[in-house]
Amino acid sequence: MKLKNIPADIKSKSIKEAQNEIKDIIAKLEHDETDLEQSKNQYSRMMLLNYHIQQQYKKKLKEIKSFKYSKKNKKQSKVKNF
């Protein structure tokens, strides 16, 4: 799912904040007295939050891979210099 128009208020959230908001939305959706239109809006927001979390994890994974790669290259260059 590619969602490019993530609202700024979601983009500014940390992973933990987004997860907490998703938990709150789920609790609201499970409540019997929620109307359909409000439920649809909350569900859409939850999907945007979920996408944002996925993007943040992908970003962190790239950082970790980059760090491992640069660390590995430093070790190899030290061995070549001896």
Steps between C-alpha positions, in 0.01 A plus 500: 500500500656825387368804679683818417271754662567431864391797711773698674361419844556130429844550342619679812407211730753255636439130451384467860259795471352356180461158662322655799261688274424179310416330830265786587330478160451125535342552841261758350414275206417214734249720682144419394375858486735627228327616181603366161644821356713562806617138490607535136695817578669340799586189297654716224709686755611171652617381157700821453657455842587141418661604171699766684628240747603271214690784335678582825607137543630490141697818567653351816587180315686698233692684772597170664607344171700809413669495839587131470631550148720796595629318808583191290690713246703666773609160632596380152704812426691460827588141406621609153726767651704243697 
